Amino acid sequence: MNVTNKAQILRQGEHCNFIAFIHEGSFRFYYDKDGEEKIIAFNFEGDFITNYRSFLTGKPSDHFIEAMQDAVIYKINLQELNSLYDKHKNIERLGRLIAENLYLMVASRLDSFMFQTPEERYKALIERNSRLLQEVPQYMVASYLGVKPETLSRIRARK
């Protein structure tokens, strides 16, 4: 599936009924709080992307998923996935691996806020995707790090 820049593949309030694999492009996972965007994650080529809580529970998503550039994703909905699980037992293993991958991403993000400074989170983000600074506005990177843009400017100046 081709996705254009700034297209939202999930909106706040919608049920997330898919898991997608990013073949090309990048996405941001965020929510809106009092008119201010709070970025939870950036996802890049090779990542799976979903609101897994909404996917599993059927409840509305509190988050948006938006393309940050033109992208290509492979998307499967819950019904199709369950059908594959029923027909092909090896696909269940793939589903478990996807779930584990998504869990590890969330656990890593939580750990980063518990055990790392904003500067360490910035360094880890840049190590994961060095193009990020050229592709993503500074206010988005600051939001992801949990700091104000001015603080990010100071962190970048120390490098």
C-alpha positions in Angstrom: 0.0 0.0 0.0 1.4 3.4 -1.0 1.0 6.1 1.7 1.5 9.8 0.9 3.4 12.2 3.2 1.3 13.4 6.2 -1.4 10.8 5.5 -2.8 9.4 8.7 -3.2 5.6 8.6 -4.8 5.8 12.1 -6.6 8.6 13.8 -7.4 9.2 17.4 -10.8 7.6 18.2 -10.6 5.0 15.5 -10.2 1.3 16.2 -6.8 0.1 15.0 -7.6 -3.1 13.1 -4.2 -3.6 11.4 -0.5 -4.3 11.8 1.7 -2.8 9.1 5.3 -3.5 8.1 7.1 -0.4 6.8 8.9 -1.3 3.6 9.8 2.3 2.7 9.4 5.6 4.6 8.9 6.7 8.2 6.0 7.3 10.5 5.3 9.1 13.8 3.1 7.7 16.5 1.6 10.5 18.6 -1.3 11.9 20.5 -2.8 15.4 21.0 -3.0 16.8 24.5 -4.6 20.2 24.8 -3.6 21.1 21.2 0.0 20.0 21.7 1.3 16.9 19.9 3.2 14.4 22.0 5.3 12.1 20.0 5.6 8.6 21.4 7.6 6.9 18.7 9.2 7.2 15.3 9.0 4.1 13.1 11.3 3.4 10.1 11.8 1.0 7.3 11.9 -2.5 8.7 9.7 -1.7 11.7 6.2 -3.0 12.4 3.7 -0.3 13.3 0.3 -0.5 14.9 -1.6 0.7 18.1 -1.3 -2.8 19.5 -3.5 -2.0 22.5 -6.4 -0.9 20.3 -5.6 -3.8 17.9 -6.0 -6.4 20.7 -8.8 -4.8 22.7 -11.0 -3.4 19.9 -11.1 -0.1 21.8 -10.6 3.3 20.1 -7.0 4.5 19.7 -5.8 7.4 21.8 -3.1 7.9 19.2 -2.5 8.9 15.6 -0.1 7.2 13.1 1.1 9.6 10.4 3.5 9.2 7.5 6.4 11.6 7.7 7.2 11.1 4.0 5.8 9.1 1.1 5.9 5.5 2.2 5.1 1.9 1.3 3.6 -0.4 3.9 2.3 -3.9 3.9 -0.9 -4.0 6.1 -2.9 -6.9 7.4 -6.1 -6.7 9.4 -7.0 -8.7 12.5 -9.5 -10.9 10.6 -6.9 -11.8 7.9 -4.2 -12.4 10.5 -6.5 -14.8 12.5 -7.4 -16.6 9.3 -3.7 -17.1 8.5 -3.1 -18.3 12.1 -5.8 -20.9 11.6 -4.5 -22.1 8.2 -0.8 -22.0 8.8 0.6 -22.8 12.2 4.0 -21.3 11.3 2.3 -17.9 10.9 1.4 -18.1 14.6 5.2 -18.0 15.3 5.5 -14.9 13.1 2.6 -13.3 15.0 4.4 -14.0 18.3 7.6 -12.5 16.9 5.8 -9.4 15.9 4.1 -9.1 19.3 7.5 -9.6 21.0 9.1 -6.9 18.7 6.3 -4.5 19.6 6.6 -5.2 23.3 10.4 -4.7 23.2 9.9 -1.3 21.5 7.5 -0.1 24.2 9.6 -1.5 27.0 12.7 0.1 25.6 10.9 3.4 25.3 9.7 3.2 29.0 13.2 2.3 30.2 14.7 5.2 28.3 12.6 7.6 30.3 13.3 5.8 33.6 17.1 5.4 33.2 18.4 7.8 30.5 18.9 11.5 30.3 17.4 13.4 27.4 20.9 13.6 26.0 21.3 9.8 26.1 17.8 9.3 24.5 18.9 11.8 21.8 22.1 9.8 21.1 20.2 6.5 20.9 17.7 8.0 18.5 20.4 9.3 16.2 22.2 5.9 16.3 19.0 4.2 15.3 18.4 6.6 12.3 21.0 9.2 11.5 18.9 10.7 8.8 16.3 11.7 11.3 17.8 15.2 11.9 17.5 16.1 8.2 14.0 14.6 7.9 12.2 15.5 11.1 11.5 19.0 12.4 13.3 19.8 15.7 10.1 20.3 17.6 9.1 16.7 16.8 12.4 15.3 18.0 12.1 17.4 21.2 8.6 16.1 21.8 9.8 12.5 21.4 12.6 13.1 23.8 10.2 14.8 26.3 12.0 18.1 26.3 11.3 21.6 25.0 12.9 22.6 21.6 15.3 25.0 23.5 16.6 22.1 25.5 17.2 20.1 22.4 19.1 23.0 20.9 21.4 22.9 23.9 21.8 19.1 23.7 22.7 19.4 20.0 25.1 22.3 20.7 27.1 20.1 23.1 27.8 17.4 20.3 
